[in-house]
Amino acid sequence: MKLFRKIVILALLTWVPISFAELAIIVHKSNPDTMTRDHLQMIFLGKTKGFPSAGKAVPLDLPEGNAARAVFLKKIAKKTQAQFTAYWAKLMFTGKGVPPRIVESEADMVALVAKNPSIIGYVDAAAVTDDVRVVAKF
């Protein structure tokens, strides 16, 4: 019974942040673009290399276990963690792509996006600062 209770509590703790987290897609403040979910998905899956205004787009990713990443995988990539990993493994094996670089934290994500006009990332909306521009929320 104790094990079952622990499993239920862990499941609820895992589910709650994901279900209520609002995901913000962030870019450098100078970036004028607005983007659709489809274009964002194409950038983060390596199907396009640029922003709609033709500037280079370099996507960043957060580590596994991050609540914002779970929302990102579900709402933008539309893949499970396993599917996302397999997708990039196949592209890397065939030489057709390299997955987005993983940054350690949402604070690191905001700092890198703020410094480089080519970078695009995502964070929990609560982590957004005035140093970046939000192009979409999910």
C-alpha positions as semicolon CSV with decimal commas, in nm:
position;residue;x (nm);y (nm);z (nm)
1;M;0,000;0,000;0,000
2;K;0,285;0,242;0,078
3;L;0,441;0,178;-0,262
4;F;0,109;0,242;-0,437
5;R;0,063;0,568;-0,244
6;K;0,415;0,680;-0,338
7;I;0,351;0,602;-0,703
8;V;0,026;0,799;-0,703
9;I;0,189;1,098;-0,532
10;L;0,483;1,090;-0,773
11;A;0,247;1,071;-1,070
12;L;0,047;1,369;-0,943
13;L;0,359;1,574;-0,875
14;T;0,486;1,498;-1,223
15;W;0,152;1,575;-1,388
16;V;0,064;1,899;-1,210
17;P;0,356;2,116;-1,334
18;I;0,309;1,994;-1,689
19;S;-0,062;2,057;-1,699
20;F;-0,045;2,413;-1,565
21;A;0,286;2,534;-1,712
22;E;0,258;2,796;-1,985
23;L;0,532;2,761;-2,242
24;A;0,690;3,074;-2,392
25;I;0,890;3,059;-2,715
26;I;1,160;3,324;-2,689
27;V;1,387;3,505;-2,934
28;H;1,627;3,800;-2,924
29;K;1,454;4,136;-2,867
30;S;1,554;4,254;-3,216
31;N;1,376;3,965;-3,389
32;P;1,058;4,097;-3,557
33;D;0,910;3,758;-3,645
34;T;0,587;3,601;-3,532
35;M;0,568;3,228;-3,579
36;T;0,306;2,961;-3,611
37;R;0,320;2,633;-3,424
38;D;0,402;2,460;-3,754
39;H;0,700;2,687;-3,824
40;L;0,825;2,642;-3,467
41;Q;0,797;2,266;-3,504
42;M;0,995;2,282;-3,829
43;I;1,273;2,483;-3,661
44;F;1,302;2,255;-3,357
45;L;1,288;1,938;-3,570
46;G;1,556;2,065;-3,808
47;K;1,323;2,086;-4,108
48;T;1,402;2,454;-4,161
49;K;1,709;2,652;-4,065
50;G;1,562;2,999;-4,055
51;F;1,311;3,244;-3,917
52;P;1,027;3,360;-4,144
53;S;1,219;3,683;-4,215
54;A;1,505;3,467;-4,351
55;G;1,742;3,507;-4,057
56;K;1,923;3,197;-3,933
57;A;1,744;3,012;-3,650
58;V;1,948;2,813;-3,397
59;P;1,718;2,620;-3,161
60;L;1,816;2,533;-2,805
61;D;1,668;2,260;-2,587
62;L;1,630;2,199;-2,213
63;P;1,734;1,875;-2,040
64;E;1,507;1,576;-1,987
65;G;1,299;1,611;-1,673
66;N;1,244;1,985;-1,715
67;A;0,870;2,067;-1,694
68;A;0,892;2,320;-1,979
69;R;1,055;2,055;-2,198
70;A;0,769;1,816;-2,133
71;V;0,521;2,083;-2,244
72;F;0,740;2,164;-2,546
73;L;0,754;1,799;-2,655
74;K;0,378;1,764;-2,624
75;K;0,264;2,095;-2,774
76;I;0,535;2,190;-3,026
77;A;0,732;1,880;-3,124
78;K;0,419;1,664;-3,085
79;K;0,640;1,373;-2,981
80;T;0,707;1,172;-2,670
81;Q;1,056;1,183;-2,521
82;A;1,131;0,846;-2,682
83;Q;1,003;0,958;-3,022
84;F;1,203;1,281;-3,005
85;T;1,522;1,093;-2,915
86;A;1,465;0,836;-3,191
87;Y;1,388;1,108;-3,445
88;W;1,719;1,285;-3,380
89;A;1,914;0,959;-3,358
90;K;1,795;0,868;-3,708
91;L;1,886;1,210;-3,850
92;M;2,229;1,202;-3,688
93;F;2,295;0,847;-3,809
94;T;2,209;0,942;-4,167
95;G;2,405;1,267;-4,146
96;K;2,094;1,477;-4,208
97;G;2,087;1,676;-3,888
98;V;2,211;1,756;-3,541
99;P;1,969;1,798;-3,249
100;P;1,934;2,131;-3,072
101;R;2,203;2,198;-2,814
102;I;2,087;2,134;-2,460
103;V;2,132;2,412;-2,205
104;E;2,127;2,337;-1,833
105;S;1,853;2,569;-1,714
106;E;1,583;2,812;-1,816
107;A;1,798;3,098;-1,684
108;D;2,078;2,986;-1,917
109;M;1,828;2,967;-2,204
110;V;1,709;3,325;-2,144
111;A;2,067;3,453;-2,115
112;L;2,180;3,287;-2,439
113;V;1,875;3,403;-2,636
114;A;1,925;3,759;-2,504
115;K;2,284;3,763;-2,634
116;N;2,234;3,613;-2,981
117;P;1,977;3,717;-3,247
118;S;1,998;3,375;-3,414
119;I;1,895;3,169;-3,113
120;I;1,541;3,053;-3,041
121;G;1,440;2,873;-2,725
122;Y;1,158;2,799;-2,490
123;V;1,101;2,840;-2,117
124;D;0,820;2,840;-1,867
125;A;0,644;3,175;-1,912
126;A;0,735;3,265;-1,553
127;A;1,106;3,255;-1,648
128;V;1,076;3,522;-1,920
129;T;1,261;3,850;-1,860
130;D;1,261;4,184;-2,040
131;D;1,587;4,078;-2,210
132;V;1,402;3,857;-2,463
133;R;1,088;3,871;-2,678
134;V;0,810;3,613;-2,662
135;V;0,691;3,509;-3,008
136;A;0,436;3,251;-2,896
137;K;0,280;3,101;-2,586
138;F;0,127;2,759;-2,545
